């Protein structure tokens, strides 16, 4: 039982610490794709979104403009497979 609890807690910590990195990575990739797909530098989409210039800049701007909780957007769907996937790893 002790192993099950510790592996579940470990899985939760991994998800909590890596979700902000996934959010930033996804935003940077989406920005690159939308910039390459846009035909004009003056497109209306470019004016509506905050331009992210790197990982640290993305963390700061997401927290400042959207709020710190947005860095954990998508945590719940990450936890759904994480807990059942890590729980059997220790007892086995």
Sine and cosine of phi, psi and omega as CSV:
sin_phi,cos_phi,sin_psi,cos_psi,sin_omega,cos_omega
0.00,0.00,-0.62,0.79,-0.01,-1.00
-0.88,0.48,-0.64,0.77,0.01,-1.00
-0.92,0.38,-0.60,0.80,0.01,-1.00
-0.90,0.43,-0.71,0.71,0.00,-1.00
-0.90,0.43,-0.69,0.72,-0.03,-1.00
-0.92,0.38,-0.61,0.79,0.03,-1.00
-0.94,0.35,-0.58,0.82,0.06,-1.00
-0.91,0.40,-0.70,0.71,0.03,-1.00
-0.90,0.45,-0.64,0.77,0.05,-1.00
-0.87,0.49,-0.69,0.73,0.04,-1.00
-0.89,0.46,-0.62,0.78,0.04,-1.00
-0.91,0.42,-0.69,0.72,0.01,-1.00
-0.89,0.46,-0.67,0.74,0.02,-1.00
-0.87,0.50,-0.72,0.70,-0.01,-1.00
-0.90,0.43,-0.67,0.74,-0.02,-1.00
-0.91,0.42,-0.62,0.78,-0.04,-1.00
-0.99,0.14,-0.44,0.90,-0.05,-1.00
-1.00,-0.09,-0.31,0.95,-0.01,-1.00
-0.87,0.50,-0.71,0.70,0.05,-1.00
-0.86,0.50,-0.58,0.81,0.04,-1.00
-0.91,0.41,-0.64,0.77,0.04,-1.00
-0.91,0.42,-0.64,0.77,0.02,-1.00
-0.88,0.47,-0.73,0.68,-0.01,-1.00
-0.90,0.44,-0.70,0.71,0.01,-1.00
-0.86,0.51,-0.70,0.71,-0.02,-1.00
-0.91,0.42,-0.67,0.74,0.01,-1.00
-0.90,0.43,-0.67,0.75,0.01,-1.00
-0.91,0.41,-0.66,0.75,0.02,-1.00
-0.91,0.40,-0.66,0.75,0.01,-1.00
-0.91,0.42,-0.60,0.80,0.02,-1.00
-0.91,0.41,-0.66,0.75,0.03,-1.00
-0.90,0.43,-0.66,0.75,-0.01,-1.00
-0.92,0.38,-0.65,0.76,-0.01,-1.00
-0.95,0.31,-0.52,0.85,0.04,-1.00
-0.94,0.35,-0.63,0.78,0.00,-1.00
-0.97,0.25,-0.45,0.89,0.00,-1.00
-0.99,0.15,-0.41,0.91,-0.04,-1.00
-0.97,0.23,0.65,-0.76,-0.04,-1.00
-1.00,-0.03,-0.30,0.95,-0.05,-1.00
-0.77,-0.64,0.64,-0.77,0.05,-1.00
-0.94,0.34,-0.29,0.96,-0.03,-1.00
-0.98,-0.21,0.44,0.90,0.00,-1.00
-0.91,0.41,0.51,-0.86,-0.02,-1.00
-0.89,0.46,-0.44,0.90,0.00,-1.00
-0.92,0.40,-0.61,0.79,-0.03,-1.00
-0.90,0.43,-0.50,0.86,-0.02,-1.00
-0.99,0.16,-0.39,0.92,-0.05,-1.00
-0.99,0.10,-0.46,0.89,-0.08,-1.00
-0.98,-0.20,0.51,-0.86,0.09,-1.00
-0.98,0.21,0.74,-0.67,0.00,-1.00
-0.99,0.16,0.82,-0.57,0.00,-1.00
-0.99,-0.16,0.75,-0.66,-0.10,-0.99
-0.94,-0.34,0.13,0.99,0.03,-1.00
0.30,-0.95,-0.03,-1.00,-0.09,-1.00
-0.91,0.42,-0.79,0.61,-0.02,-1.00
-0.90,0.44,-0.68,0.73,0.03,-1.00
-0.87,0.49,-0.62,0.79,0.02,-1.00
-0.91,0.41,-0.69,0.72,0.05,-1.00
-0.84,0.54,-0.74,0.67,-0.06,-1.00
-0.91,0.42,-0.73,0.69,-0.07,-1.00
-0.94,0.33,-0.60,0.80,0.05,-1.00
-0.90,0.43,-0.71,0.71,0.01,-1.00
-0.90,0.43,-0.65,0.76,-0.05,-1.00
-0.95,0.30,-0.71,0.70,-0.12,-0.99
-1.00,0.02,-0.47,0.88,-0.07,-1.00
-0.89,-0.45,-0.26,0.97,-0.03,-1.00
0.98,-0.21,0.53,-0.85,-0.04,-1.00
-0.86,0.51,-0.64,0.77,-0.01,-1.00
-0.86,0.51,-0.37,0.93,0.01,-1.00
-0.91,0.41,-0.35,0.94,0.06,-1.00
-0.92,0.39,-0.38,0.93,0.02,-1.00
-0.97,-0.24,0.35,0.94,0.04,-1.00
-0.92,0.40,0.80,-0.60,-0.04,-1.00
1.00,-0.09,0.16,0.99,0.00,-1.00
-0.92,0.39,-0.67,0.75,-0.05,-1.00
-0.87,0.49,-0.72,0.69,0.05,-1.00
-0.91,0.41,-0.41,0.91,0.05,-1.00
-0.95,0.30,-0.59,0.81,-0.04,-1.00
-0.95,0.30,-0.48,0.87,-0.07,-1.00
-0.84,0.54,-0.77,0.63,0.04,-1.00
-1.00,0.09,-0.32,0.95,-0.09,-1.00
-0.91,0.41,-0.75,0.66,-0.07,-1.00
-0.90,0.43,-0.76,0.65,0.03,-1.00
-0.91,0.41,-0.44,0.90,-0.02,-1.00
-0.97,0.25,-0.55,0.83,-0.04,-1.00
-1.00,-0.03,-0.40,0.92,-0.06,-1.00
-0.87,0.50,-0.73,0.69,-0.02,-1.00
-0.97,0.24,-0.12,0.99,-0.11,-0.99
-0.95,0.33,-0.59,0.81,-0.01,-1.00
-0.98,0.21,-0.73,0.68,-0.04,-1.00
-0.92,0.40,-0.41,0.91,-0.09,-1.00
-0.96,0.27,0.00,0.00,0.00,0.00
